[in-house]
C-alpha cells in the first residue's frame, strides 16, 4: 500500500482490493470505493470539511 495523498484536507487511500477511498484525517471512510485514484481525487477536491482546519497561530496568522 502506498502513502496516502492529501487533497482538500482528505486522504486518498488505496485498499488491498485495488479500490480507492476518500478518508478523513482520522481514518474514517468518507466516500468510495472508486476504480481509479483520479476519481477519488476529483471527489475529494469538491468535498467541504465539516469542521474547518484550525487557523495558524503566530505572526503569519490570517
Secondary structure, DSSP 8 states (H G I E B T S, - for coil): ----EEETTEEEEE-TTS-EEEE-TTS-EEEEEESSHHHHHHHHHH---SS------STT--
